[in-house]
């Protein structure tokens, strides 16, 4: 499970969308997407027919489906985390970030047993982590803050949904995870020791397209981004309806959607413009994260990130 299945969201106000319904001259953009709260605006746009024929969502079960599709050339874009974007780019497929879907603001968590009172106490402990997912990135940040290396802990590579079972068997001392695993571990004696609110504006979920798509199908990219903001506008103006639609799609109770509010921010247009600006936050985090991933052997070469972000496809106005 590359990406968590469910988290909350916090909504910014004052959105308006320009340019819905633009035409593409190059056929539909095949865009990979999988269940995740930050990508719900696109699901809403599809449900309400706010995505024109120039965009074709290709639903998968995880980010791995989208990553494979990008590498094979079957997809022209996908919804991915920043670290997943770096992994794809390092394998030779250049991607362009055209929107920030969400920013983790406490959703990604390190849960530890009570005998681990501070981060330095992780030395020698068994830490459950999904190394090839976003949890692996949070672990690197945790170790960086703690002044530890990966050799100082015992990393137990497990999908996040298997952490509760390993915890109950006392096979691990800590877990890097997200909801609903966080709540399960806390109910079994775990304590929240660190979360992504301590590293603000670091863990991003993005809408990305290939460089070829930007060059050959810009109208479809513009339609995609406009659809995202149309769905986000519905979340702002009709939150009650949106919560129940999200709960139905994710197969969870509406109360869990409400309880998770605030752990993830869905940036409005102004925030997107700031994040995607030249030498903005996304680019700076991508460069530092790339160095960290290279040093840890997660990628074998560092991408050059030429033209990583492009604000040209964002809607023109907010109100």
Residue pairs with C-beta under 8 A, 6 or more apart in sequence:
1 62
1 130
1 133
1 159
1 160
1 161
2 62
2 63
2 64
2 67
2 84
2 130
2 132
2 133
2 134
3 34
3 36
3 62
3 63
3 81
3 133
3 134
4 36
4 107
4 134
4 160
4 178
4 179
5 35
5 36
5 250
6 35
6 36
6 37
6 179
6 180
6 250
6 252
6 256
6 260
7 36
7 37
7 38
7 107
7 178
7 179
7 260
7 263
7 264
8 37
8 107
8 179
8 257
8 258
8 259
8 260
8 261
8 262
8 263
8 264
9 37
9 38
9 40
9 102
9 235
9 260
9 261
9 263
9 264
9 265
9 266
10 105
10 261
10 262
10 263
10 264
10 265
10 266
11 232
11 235
11 236
11 239
11 266
12 236
12 265
12 266
12 267
12 268
12 271
13 236
13 268
14 236
14 268
14 318
14 319
15 229
15 232
15 233
15 236
15 268
15 269
15 318
15 319
16 233
16 315
16 317
16 318
16 319
17 226
17 229
17 230
17 233
17 315
18 226
18 315
18 316
18 317
19 222
19 223
19 226
19 315
19 316
20 50
20 52
20 223
20 226
20 227
20 230
21 52
21 223
22 52
22 54
22 219
22 222
22 223
22 226
23 52
23 54
23 219
24 54
24 217
24 219
24 220
24 223
25 217
25 219
26 216
26 217
26 219
26 220
27 54
27 217
27 220
28 53
28 54
28 55
28 56
28 220
29 54
29 55
29 56
29 76
29 77
29 209
29 213
29 217
29 220
29 221
29 223
29 224
30 56
30 58
30 69
30 74
30 75
30 76
30 77
31 42
31 55
31 56
31 57
31 58
31 75
31 76
31 77
31 78
31 79
31 209
31 224
32 58
32 60
32 65
32 66
32 69
32 70
32 75
32 77
32 78
32 79
33 39
33 42
33 43
33 57
33 58
33 59
33 60
33 66
33 78
33 79
34 59
34 60
34 61
34 62
34 63
34 65
34 66
34 79
35 61
35 249
35 250
36 79
36 205
37 102
37 246
37 250
37 257
37 260
37 264
38 79
38 101
38 102
38 205
38 264
38 266
39 79
39 101
39 205
40 231
40 235
40 242
40 245
40 246
40 249
41 101
41 227
41 228
41 229
41 230
41 231
41 232
41 234
41 235
41 266
42 51
42 57
42 79
42 207
42 224
42 227
42 228
42 231
43 57
43 231
43 249
44 50
44 230
44 231
44 234
44 235
44 242
44 245
45 51
45 227
45 228
45 230
45 231
46 57
46 227
47 245
48 230
48 231
48 234
50 227
50 230
50 231
51 57
51 223
51 224
51 227
52 223
52 227
54 217
54 219
54 220
54 223
55 220
55 223
55 224
55 227
58 66
58 69
58 75
60 66
60 69
63 78
63 79
63 80
63 81
63 84
63 133
66 75
66 78
66 79
66 80
67 78
67 80
67 84
67 87
67 88
69 75
69 78
70 77
70 78
70 88
70 93
70 95
70 210
71 88
71 91
71 93
75 210
76 209
76 210
76 212
76 213
76 217
76 220
77 98
77 207
77 208
77 209
77 210
77 213
77 221
77 224
78 208
79 101
79 205
79 206
79 207
79 208
80 88
80 205
80 206
80 208
81 134
81 137
81 203
81 204
81 205
81 206
82 203
82 204
82 205
82 206
82 282
82 285
82 286
82 289
83 134
83 136
83 137
83 289
83 293
84 134
85 95
85 97
85 206
85 208
85 286
86 286
86 289
86 290
86 293
86 299
86 303
87 293
87 298
87 299
88 95
89 95
89 303
89 305
90 290
90 299
90 300
90 301
90 302
90 303
93 210
94 210
94 211
94 303
94 306
95 208
95 209
95 210
95 211
95 308
96 208
96 209
96 210
96 211
96 213
96 214
96 307
96 308
96 309
96 310
97 206
97 207
97 208
97 276
97 282
97 308
97 309
97 310
98 207
98 208
98 209
98 214
98 221
98 224
98 225
98 276
98 310
98 313
98 314
99 206
99 207
99 225
99 228
99 229
99 272
99 276
99 313
99 314
100 204
100 205
100 206
100 207
100 267
100 271
100 272
100 275
100 276
100 282
101 205
101 206
101 207
101 228
101 266
102 204
102 205
102 264
102 265
102 266
102 267
103 200
103 201
103 203
103 204
103 205
103 264
103 265
103 267
104 196
104 202
104 203
104 204
104 205
104 263
104 264
105 196
105 197
105 200
105 262
105 263
105 264
105 265
106 195
106 196
106 197
106 262
106 263
107 178
107 179
107 195
107 196
107 260
107 263
107 264
108 134
108 135
108 138
108 176
108 177
108 178
108 195
108 196
108 203
109 176
109 177
109 178
109 182
109 192
109 194
109 195
109 196
110 138
110 139
110 142
110 174
110 175
110 176
110 192
110 193
110 194
110 195
111 174
111 175
111 177
111 182
111 185
111 186
111 190
111 191
111 192
111 193
112 121
112 122
112 125
112 173
112 174
112 175
112 190
112 191
112 193
113 173
113 174
113 189
113 190
113 191
114 189
114 191
115 121
115 173
116 122
116 125
116 173
116 174
116 191
116 193
118 193
119 142
119 145
119 146
119 148
119 193
119 194
120 146
120 147
120 148
122 142
122 143
122 146
122 148
122 152
122 153
122 174
123 148
123 152
123 153
124 152
124 153
124 154
125 153
125 154
125 173
125 174
126 153
126 154
126 156
126 171
126 172
126 173
126 174
127 139
127 153
127 154
127 155
127 156
127 172
127 173
127 174
127 175
127 176
128 156
128 158
128 162
128 163
128 166
128 167
128 172
128 174
128 175
128 176
128 177
129 135
129 136
129 139
129 155
129 156
129 157
129 158
129 175
129 176
130 136
130 157
130 158
130 159
130 160
130 176
131 139
131 155
131 157
133 160
134 203
135 160
135 176
135 177
135 178
136 176
136 298
137 203
137 289
137 293
138 176
138 196
138 203
139 155
139 176
140 150
140 292
140 293
140 296
141 199
141 202
142 176
142 194
143 149
143 150
143 152
143 153
144 292
145 194
145 198
145 199
150 296
156 166
156 171
156 172
158 166
158 172
160 175
160 177
160 178
160 181
161 181
163 172
163 175
163 177
163 181
163 185
164 181
164 184
164 185
164 188
166 172
166 175
167 175
167 184
167 185
167 188
167 190
168 188
174 193
175 181
175 185
175 190
177 185
179 256
179 260
179 263
180 256
182 192
186 192
196 202
196 203
201 275
201 281
201 285
202 285
202 289
204 275
204 282
204 285
206 282
207 224
207 225
207 228
209 221
209 224
211 307
213 220
213 221
214 221
214 310
218 312
218 313
221 313
222 313
224 313
225 313
225 314
225 315
226 315
229 269
229 315
232 266
232 268
234 241
234 242
235 242
235 266
243 254
243 257
243 258
244 254
246 257
247 253
247 254
247 256
247 257
250 257
265 271
267 275
268 318
269 314
269 315
269 317
269 318
270 318
272 311
272 314
273 311
273 314
274 280
274 281
275 281
275 282
275 309
276 282
276 309
276 310
276 311
276 314
277 309
277 311
278 309
280 309
282 308
282 309
283 305
283 308
283 309
286 305
286 308
287 305
290 299
290 302
290 303
290 305
291 302
293 299
294 300
294 301
294 302
